[in-house]
């Protein structure tokens, strides 16, 4: 019984490794299809959709890349739908679900509803969230789009003063806060 259990475990591990190697190879080929000079976005989209359907880590990466391909092709709504599907998929790691929310807002910041997009960003602004700085900057931009200059200035000032924020983001936020205060 122990021998059978060990053999089964080893066989399963080898199968998983083989599957991951195949997905890695397919992912690399799909990414090559996204090259602006030599690629084919329609073929890339189809290949990435197949990998995304497989799930797992490569599936999540393929979904992110597929949304980027849609956006490059001008299909912002298609990209947003992919991001929404990732957010709704509880099997996608939380950090990637949050990234999908953030990328969706980035894609829709010029055309989407500022109130809805701000609502999407609210959970990402939590102190423990790794995306909090970018989410705060986007929320400030959305506040400006909504005509709330006071809130935008507060958020940009908060970012500029936060020593934990990336220096380039702090500098950009300081410039925005100064421009809004003048």
Buried (B, 14 or more C-beta within 10 A) or exposed (E): EEEEEEEEEEEEEEEEEEEBEEBEEBBEEBBEBBEEEEBEBEEBBEBBBBBBEBBBBBBBBBBBBBBBBBBBBEBBEBBBBBBBBBBEBEEBEEEBBBBBBBBBBBBBBEEBEBEEBBEBBEEBBEEEBEBBBBBBBBBBBBBBBBEBEEBBBBBBBBBBEBEEBEEEBBEBBBEBBEEBEE
